[in-house]
Amino acid sequence: MKKKIKFLMAGILTCICISAEAQDTKSEEEKGKAIVQVFANFHSGFGENKKDLGFELDRSYLGYEYKFENGLSIKGVVDIGKSSDVDDYHRIIYIKNAMISWKKGNLTLNGGLISTTQFNFQEKFWGYRYIMKSFQDQYKFGSSADLGISAAYKFTDWISADAIITNGEGYKKIQNNNGFNYGLGVTLTPVKGFQIRLYGGLNQSGEEGKTDIANMAGFIGYKHDKFTVGAEYNYIMNSSYKEDADQSGYSVFASINLPKEISMYARFDDLYSKNDWNIAKDERTTIVGAQFKLGKYVKISPNFRMSMPKADGVKNNYSAYLNCYFGF
């Protein structure tokens, strides 16, 4: 009888140990998370742009995020993509994020090479970053990441605010002037799904002969289980630290969620420059497409794009894309 009891107790202890190990493993998996995102496409131009044809690996993000106790977490991400400063197709690796975060109640603090707040909200609301960047990112109104600190606080369910101070050089360049980039944003949620975002920023030049950059942006959007609509207006003063090199523009978009993991979307952008100083790049852009989710980690999106340059004598550009996304 004693042997049976000993045998039973040993079995119970073994089960407890196995259960504890399983819980520890599960807890460890929940704390740590790999970050893998790959953007690719096949595209073809039409008419005079028919030679613009081929497969393209737009961007790859690889990283890891780990959550400690007491709201502390760390995150590291590398960005593998192309550089506008290189006239070939070689991939260049940048550090996109190397940051530490602390969250306590309604307060969140970030430090290091962090994601900026200038258009991060609009990008998430748009929801199709792998297909096309949000307006400010697309037209170089600011950088998506930079070295600095940020803070965000949720006052109530309907209002929150955030502030950020960074180098102002972005994550692809080292700090080479004495200026900083300051930003302040406010997000309002009057009713569930309906959000308003206001942002203002000042990027100091830190050099003689150059002028400080000022950014202003307003966004309004509504997100429902079945559809999403959004509109934003953006204004940048003294672009590239050049006096009176002002640019402005707006973007409107909408998407509809259909059955069987299918959605359809459309977007229209309009970019202006003050006194047409940048008329060679001013344009209107339209994109219409559909998205298909193939399981949990893969998305594909066939879409049609039309670019309408504002410069005299420049014809419209038409193209078809098949964008692909893999990530978790």
N, C-alpha and C positions, 0 to 999 in steps of 0.2 A: 504494500500500500504506500509506504514511504517513497519507494522508488517511483511509483506512478505520480505521486505528488511532485517530486523533484523534477521528473520529466515534464510534467505539465507546466510547472513554474519556469523551467528553462525555455519551453516553447513560447510562453507568454512574453518573457523578457526578450527573446529573439524577435518576436513580432513588433514589440515596442521599439527596439533598436532600429529595425528596418523601416518602421513608420517614421521615426524621428529623422533618419537619414533622408527619406523621401521628401519629408517636409522641408528639411534644410536645402535640398537640391531645388525643390520647387520655389522656395523663398529666394534662393540665389538667382534663379532664372528670372524671377519677377523683378529683381533689383537691377540686373544687367540686361542691356538690349543692344544687339548689333544694328547698325544702320547701313542699308544697302539700297541705293537708288540709281537706276540707269535709264537715261533718256536717249532714244534713237529714232531715226526716221528714214523713210524713203520718199523722195520728192521728185517732181518733174515740172518744169516750166512749160509755158505754151507760147506759140508765136515766136517773137524775137528772143525769148528766153528759153527756148526749147533745149539749149545746150546745158542749162542748169539742171542736171539729172544725176541721180545716184543715191547711194546709201550714206548715212551720216550718223556718227556717234556724237550726239550733242554734248552730253555731260554725264559724269558718273560721280556719285557721292558715296564714300566709304567711311565708316566710323563706328564709334561705340559710345554708349551712354550708360552710366551706372549711378544708381540712387542709394545713398547712405541713409543712416538714421537721422532723425530730427530735421527733415526737409532739405538736406544737403545733397547735391548731385554734381557730377562732372560729365563733360561731353567733349569728344574730339572727332572732327570730321575733316577729311581731305576732299578737295574738289579737283577732278581730273577733266580738263576741258581745253579749249583753244584760247589763244591770246590774240587780241586785235593788234598787238605790237609785233607779231611774228607772221611773216608772209609765207607760211607753209602749213602743212596739216599735221605737224607733230603735236602730240599731247603734252600739256604742261600741268604739273601737279602743284596746287596751292593748298595751304592750310585754311580751311573755311571757318572752322570753329575749334577753339581750344579754350574752354570756358568752365567756370564753376558757378553754380546757382544755389541759392538758398531761399526756401519758401516757408513762411511762417504765417498761418492764418491768411489774411488777405494781402499780405506783402510778399513781393518777389524781387530778389536782388540778383543781378548777373554781373560777372566780371571776366575780363580776358578778351579773347577774340570772339566777340558775340554777334548774334544776329541783330541788325539794326531795326528800328521801329518805324522808319520813314514810310515804307510801303508793305511791310510784312502782313499787316491786317488785310489789306486789299488783295494781296497775293493768295492768302488762304481762302478768302471769300470767293475769288474767281475760281479757284479749285482745279485749274488745268495748266499748272506751271510747266509740265513736261511738254505741252503742246506750244504754248506761247507765254512769255513773261508778262507780268502785269505792266501797266502803262509806264510807270516811272522807271522800272528796271529795263524795259524794252528801249526806252529813249534816253537812257543814261542821266536821269535826274538825280541819282544817288546810288550808293553801294548797298548791297544786301547784307554785308557783314563788315565789321571794323573792330579795331582794338580800343577798348574802353570799358565803361560801366553803365548799367541801366537799372532803373527801379520802376516797379509798377505796383499800384495799390487799387484794390476794389473797395470803394466807399460803400456802395449799396448794390443791389441787384441791377440797377439801371444806370449807374455811372462808375467809371474807372478812369484812372489817369496814369501816364507813364512819362518818365524823363530819361534822357540819355546824353552822355558826354563821350565822344570818341575822338580819335586822331583826325578823322576827316579824309584820310587817304584811301580808305577801302582795305580789303584783305589781300589785294594783289600787289600792293606797293608798301614800301617801308615809309615811316614818318620822315619827311624831308623839309617840313616848315614848322613854325612855332605856333600855328593856329590850332584851334579845336573846333569840333562840330557839336553844336548843342541842339537838342530837339525836345519838344514837349508835345504830347498828344493827349486827347480826351476822347473816350468812347462812350456813347450813350445808347442805351437799350430801352426805349420807352415801353415797348411791348415785346413779347416773346417773338424772336425771329427778325425783328426790325431793328437795324443798327445804324448809328450815325458816327462817323469818325472825323475828327478835326486834328490837323497836325501843322506845326510850324517849326522851322529849323534855321539855324545860322551857322554857316561853315566859314570860319575865319581863314583868310588867305595866308597871313603870317609873313608875307613878303611885300616889299616895296614895289609899287607899280601894278599890283594886282588888287582886285576888289573882292570883298567878302561876298559869299553866295548866300542867298536867302531862299528858303523853300516854304511853300504853303500848299496845303492839300485839304480837300474836303471829299468825303465819301458818304453815300447813303445806299443801303441795300436791305433786301428782305429775303430770308431763306426759309423755305417751307419743305416739308417732306417730298412734295411733288415738283417743286420748281424753285429757282433762284433768280433774282434780278438785282442788278447793281449799277451804280453810276458814280464816277469820280471826276473831279476837276483838279488840275495841278498847275502850279505856277512856279517857275524858277527864275530868280533874278541874278544877273551877272554869271551866267553859265561859264564853266571853266575859268572862273575868276576874272572874266573880261567884262569891263564896265558896259552896261546897257545891252549885253548879250542875253536878253530875256527870252524865255520860251514858255509856252503854255499849251494846254490841251486837255481834252476830255476823253473818257472811255465809258461806253455803255455796253452791258452784256446781259445775257439771259440764258438759262438752261432749264430743260424739262427732263424729269426722271420718268422713264418708261419701264414697263415690266421686263423681267428677265435680265436685269443688270445692264440695261441700255439707257443712255441719256443723249439728248441732242442739245447743242449750244450754238450761240451766235454772238459776235462781238464787233463793235465798230469803234475805231480810234481816230482822233483828229489832232494833229500836231501843228502848232503855229510857232513862228519866231517874230519878235518885235521888229517892225520895219523890214521884214523879209530878210534879215541878215543871214539866216540859215536856210534860205529857200531851197537850196539844192537837196536838203534832207527833210524838209517839211512835207508831210503826206497825210493822206487818209487811208486807213487800212480796214478791210473787212475780212472776217473769218467765219465760216459756217461749217459745222461738222457733227459727227456722232461719236460716242464713246461706247466701247463694249468691254465689260469686265470679264476676263477669262480666268475664273477662279479668284483666289484671294490676293495674289501677288502680281498679276499681269493685266495690263490695260492696252487696248489698241484704239486708235482714232483716225479714221479717214476724214479729211477735211479739205475744203477749197478756200483759197486765199486770193484777195485782190488788193493790190497796192496802187494808190492813185497819187503820184507825185504832183506837187503844186508848181514846180518849175515849168516855165513855158517850153513847149516843144518836147517834153518828156512823156512818153506813152505809158499807159497803165501796164502793170505787171500782173500776170495771172499764173497761178501755180496750184498743183494738187499735192497733198501730203498724206502719208500714212505714218502717224506718230505711234511709237511703242514705249511702254513703261514697264519696268520691272523693279519691284522694291518691297521692303518690309522694315 
